Amino acid sequence: WIKNKLEDHKAGASSGSGSGPLCVGLSAPQGCGKTTLVTAFEELFESEGMTCVSMSLDDFYLTREEQVALGESHSENALLQVRGNAGTHDVNLAMDLIDQVKNASSEEVLVPCYDKTAYEGKGDRHKEDKWRSYNPKNVDVVLYEGWMQGFTAVEDEASLEKIHGGITEVNSFLKGYDEMWKLMDIWLIIQVKQLDCIYKWRLQAEKSMKEKFGQDKGMTDDEVKAFVDQYIPAYKAYLPGLYDQDNHTKHLGCESTEDVFMFEVDDMRSPVEE
């Protein structure tokens, strides 16, 4: 599907209506296999002589200093005390980078990298010497993935209060993400209907990270649960809108619903047959 969209994109570029690589928004809940899927795409495109690179919304989390300041300025809002929800990303940095990539305006772009093990799992952005670089002129496909990719603000804010007292502030921050979503050419959306599996997946991911970087890195099981608790209100508030096909052309910058490929996975991360 992405290859077909890439052919259309290149045809548009040759006729003067497009340029740069195809930008794919990839939205999937935490722990459901985004990293594995992205790696598979990169290898598949490479096997066919094409270049696919990835960026994550996580790359654009605020620095630790900025996150602490945000938490202090919204001290009564538990959802803004940790990284994750709308408001905890440097959206301007992300949009500037995506714009550079789409326009292939330079021969080198630097992609930030976030260290989730820093500050006992609270995280911090790596110094610039750790950032990745590539030449967008040599890239065919860019995958921009994240757990809340494509989330858009809810107009009925009164309904949000029933979900969580702090989600209204998050909703206000989320309005600043709309223009970033519209920079994507197409979208791949992985649906999850049962939110309980996110806890299990996130715990598995944390254990894998600790096995790789050391048991003193990352969070305890209880800390992982408390961490995921801060994301659940956003899932409840925004997944219905993301999964509504009528919203795709309105909010995601898609010319038609054909620009979105959406499917559901079960708690074993296997596709659910319709």
C-alpha positions as CSV (number, residue, x, y, z in Angstrom):
1,W,0.0,0.0,0.0
2,I,2.8,2.4,0.9
3,K,4.7,1.5,-2.2
4,N,1.7,2.4,-4.4
5,K,1.3,5.7,-2.5
6,L,5.0,6.4,-3.1
7,E,4.5,5.9,-6.8
8,D,1.7,8.3,-6.8
9,H,3.7,10.8,-4.8
10,K,6.7,10.6,-7.2
11,A,4.4,11.1,-10.1
12,G,3.0,14.2,-8.5
13,A,6.6,15.4,-7.8
14,S,7.5,15.0,-11.5
15,S,4.5,17.0,-12.5
16,G,5.4,19.8,-10.1
17,S,2.8,19.2,-7.4
18,G,5.1,17.6,-4.8
19,S,8.7,17.1,-3.7
20,G,10.8,15.3,-1.2
21,P,10.1,11.9,0.4
22,L,6.6,10.5,1.1
23,C,5.7,11.3,4.8
24,V,3.7,8.6,6.5
25,G,2.0,9.2,9.8
26,L,2.0,6.0,11.9
27,S,-0.3,6.0,14.9
28,A,-0.4,3.1,17.3
29,P,-0.8,2.8,21.1
30,Q,2.3,2.2,23.3
31,G,3.8,-1.2,23.2
32,C,1.8,-2.6,20.3
33,G,4.9,-3.0,18.1
34,K,5.6,0.3,16.4
35,T,9.3,0.0,16.6
36,T,9.2,-3.6,15.2
37,L,7.0,-2.5,12.4
38,V,9.1,0.5,11.6
39,T,12.3,-1.7,11.5
40,A,10.5,-4.1,9.2
41,F,9.5,-1.3,6.8
42,E,13.1,0.0,6.7
43,E,14.5,-3.4,5.9
44,L,11.8,-4.1,3.3
45,F,12.4,-0.9,1.4
46,E,16.1,-1.4,1.6
47,S,15.8,-4.8,0.0
48,E,14.1,-3.1,-2.9
49,G,16.8,-0.4,-3.3
50,M,14.8,2.3,-1.6
51,T,15.5,4.3,1.6
52,C,13.0,4.5,4.5
53,V,13.8,6.4,7.6
54,S,11.8,6.9,10.8
55,M,11.2,9.7,13.3
56,S,9.2,9.4,16.5
57,L,7.0,11.9,18.3
58,D,9.0,10.8,21.3
59,D,12.1,12.4,19.7
60,F,10.5,15.8,20.3
61,Y,9.7,15.5,24.0
62,L,10.6,18.6,26.0
63,T,14.0,18.6,27.7
64,R,14.0,17.5,31.3
65,E,14.4,21.1,32.4
66,E,11.4,22.2,30.2
67,Q,9.3,19.3,31.4
68,V,9.9,20.2,35.1
69,A,9.0,23.8,34.3
70,L,5.8,22.7,32.6
71,G,4.8,20.5,35.6
72,E,5.5,23.3,38.0
73,S,3.4,25.8,36.0
74,H,0.5,23.2,36.0
75,S,1.2,21.8,39.4
76,E,-2.4,20.6,39.9
77,N,-2.6,18.7,36.7
78,A,-1.3,15.1,37.0
79,L,-1.4,14.6,33.3
80,L,1.4,17.2,32.7
81,Q,3.8,16.0,35.4
82,V,5.4,13.4,33.1
83,R,6.2,13.3,29.4
84,G,3.6,12.0,27.0
85,N,0.5,14.1,26.7
86,A,0.0,17.0,24.4
87,G,1.9,19.9,25.8
88,T,5.0,17.9,26.6
89,H,6.5,18.1,23.0
90,D,8.4,20.8,21.2
91,V,5.9,21.0,18.3
92,N,7.8,23.9,16.6
93,L,11.0,21.9,16.5
94,A,9.1,18.9,15.0
95,M,7.3,21.0,12.4
96,D,10.5,22.8,11.3
97,L,12.2,19.4,10.8
98,I,9.3,17.9,8.9
99,D,9.2,20.9,6.7
100,Q,12.9,20.5,5.9
101,V,12.4,16.9,5.1
102,K,9.3,17.4,2.9
103,N,10.9,20.2,0.9
104,A,14.4,18.5,0.8
105,S,15.7,22.0,1.4
106,S,19.0,20.9,2.7
107,E,21.4,17.9,2.3
108,E,21.4,17.2,6.0
109,V,18.7,17.2,8.7
110,L,19.4,16.4,12.3
111,V,16.7,14.4,14.1
112,P,16.6,14.7,17.9
113,C,16.9,11.6,20.1
114,Y,15.3,11.1,23.5
115,D,16.9,9.2,26.3
116,K,14.1,7.5,28.2
117,T,16.5,6.0,30.8
118,A,17.7,9.4,32.0
119,Y,16.7,10.7,35.5
120,E,15.6,7.2,36.6
121,G,13.2,6.8,33.7
122,K,11.8,10.3,33.7
123,G,13.8,11.0,30.5
124,D,15.7,13.8,28.8
125,R,16.6,14.8,25.3
126,H,20.0,13.7,24.2
127,K,22.7,16.3,23.5
128,E,22.9,17.2,19.8
129,D,26.0,15.0,19.2
130,K,23.7,12.0,19.8
131,W,21.2,13.2,17.2
132,R,20.8,11.2,13.9
133,S,21.4,12.8,10.6
134,Y,20.4,12.0,7.0
135,N,20.1,13.6,3.6
136,P,16.4,14.0,2.7
137,K,17.3,14.1,-1.0
138,N,18.3,10.5,-0.7
139,V,15.2,9.3,1.2
140,D,12.1,7.8,-0.4
141,V,9.8,7.3,2.7
142,V,9.7,8.9,6.1
143,L,7.7,7.2,8.9
144,Y,6.6,9.6,11.7
145,E,5.4,7.4,14.5
146,G,3.9,7.9,17.9
147,W,1.3,6.8,20.4
148,M,-0.9,9.9,19.9
149,Q,-0.2,10.7,16.3
150,G,-3.4,12.1,14.8
151,F,-5.1,12.9,18.0
152,T,-7.2,16.1,17.6
153,A,-8.9,18.3,20.1
154,V,-12.4,17.6,21.2
155,E,-14.8,20.6,20.8
156,D,-17.2,19.5,23.6
157,E,-14.8,20.2,26.5
158,A,-17.6,19.6,29.0
159,S,-17.5,15.9,28.1
160,L,-13.8,15.7,28.9
161,E,-14.3,16.6,32.5
162,K,-16.1,13.2,32.9
163,I,-12.9,11.5,31.8
164,H,-10.3,13.4,33.9
165,G,-10.1,16.8,35.5
166,G,-6.8,17.6,33.8
167,I,-7.7,16.6,30.2
168,T,-9.2,20.0,29.4
169,E,-5.7,21.6,29.6
170,V,-4.3,18.8,27.5
171,N,-7.0,19.4,25.0
172,S,-6.0,23.1,24.7
173,F,-2.4,22.1,24.0
174,L,-3.5,19.5,21.4
175,K,-5.0,22.3,19.2
176,G,-1.4,23.2,18.4
177,Y,-0.7,19.8,16.9
178,D,-3.2,20.0,14.0
179,E,-0.9,21.7,11.5
180,M,1.8,19.1,12.2
181,W,-0.6,16.2,11.4
182,K,-1.5,17.9,8.2
183,L,2.1,17.8,7.0
184,M,1.7,14.0,6.6
185,D,0.9,12.7,3.1
186,I,-0.7,9.4,4.2
187,W,-1.6,7.6,7.4
188,L,-1.2,4.1,8.9
189,I,-3.4,3.7,12.0
190,I,-3.3,0.6,14.2
191,Q,-6.5,0.3,16.3
192,V,-6.7,-1.1,19.8
193,K,-10.2,-1.5,21.3
194,Q,-9.2,-2.9,24.7
195,L,-7.0,-0.4,26.6
196,D,-6.0,-2.9,29.3
197,C,-3.4,-4.5,27.0
198,I,-1.5,-1.2,26.9
199,Y,-0.4,-1.7,30.5
200,K,0.9,-5.2,29.7
201,W,2.7,-4.0,26.6
202,R,4.3,-1.0,28.3
203,L,5.5,-3.3,31.1
204,Q,7.1,-5.7,28.6
205,A,8.8,-2.8,26.9
206,E,10.2,-1.4,30.2
207,K,11.6,-4.8,31.1
208,S,13.3,-5.2,27.7
209,M,14.9,-1.7,28.1
210,K,16.2,-2.6,31.6
211,E,17.6,-5.9,30.3
212,K,19.4,-3.9,27.6
213,F,20.6,-0.9,29.6
214,G,20.7,-2.2,33.2
215,Q,18.3,-3.0,36.0
216,D,19.0,0.4,37.6
217,K,17.6,2.1,34.5
218,G,14.0,2.8,33.9
219,M,10.9,2.4,36.1
220,T,9.6,-0.2,38.6
221,D,6.4,-2.1,37.8
222,D,4.4,0.2,40.0
223,E,6.0,3.3,38.4
224,V,5.1,1.9,34.9
225,K,1.4,1.5,35.9
226,A,1.4,5.0,37.3
227,F,3.0,6.3,34.2
228,V,0.5,4.6,31.8
229,D,-2.3,5.9,34.0
230,Q,-1.4,9.4,32.8
231,Y,-2.1,8.3,29.2
232,I,-5.4,6.5,29.5
233,P,-7.5,9.7,29.7
234,A,-6.1,10.8,26.3
235,Y,-6.9,7.4,24.8
236,K,-10.4,7.6,26.0
237,A,-10.9,11.2,24.8
238,Y,-9.2,11.0,21.4
239,L,-9.2,7.4,20.0
240,P,-12.9,7.6,19.0
241,G,-12.1,10.6,16.8
242,L,-9.0,9.0,15.4
243,Y,-10.9,5.9,14.4
244,D,-13.7,7.8,12.8
245,Q,-13.0,7.8,9.0
246,D,-15.1,11.0,8.6
247,N,-12.4,12.9,10.5
248,H,-9.5,11.8,8.4
249,T,-9.9,14.3,5.6
250,K,-10.9,17.0,8.1
251,H,-8.0,16.7,10.6
252,L,-5.2,14.6,9.1
253,G,-4.6,16.5,5.9
254,C,-5.8,13.6,3.7
255,E,-7.2,14.3,0.3
256,S,-9.5,11.2,0.7
257,T,-10.1,8.3,3.0
258,E,-8.0,6.2,0.6
259,D,-5.0,8.0,2.1
260,V,-5.5,6.2,5.4
261,F,-4.9,2.5,6.0
262,M,-6.4,1.4,9.3
263,F,-6.7,-2.0,11.0
264,E,-7.2,-3.5,14.5
265,V,-4.8,-5.7,16.5
266,D,-5.6,-7.9,19.5
267,D,-3.8,-8.2,22.8
268,M,-1.2,-10.4,21.1
269,R,-0.6,-7.7,18.6
270,S,-2.1,-9.8,15.8
271,P,-4.3,-8.2,13.2
272,V,-8.0,-8.8,13.8
273,E,-10.0,-10.1,10.9
274,E,-13.1,-8.1,10.0
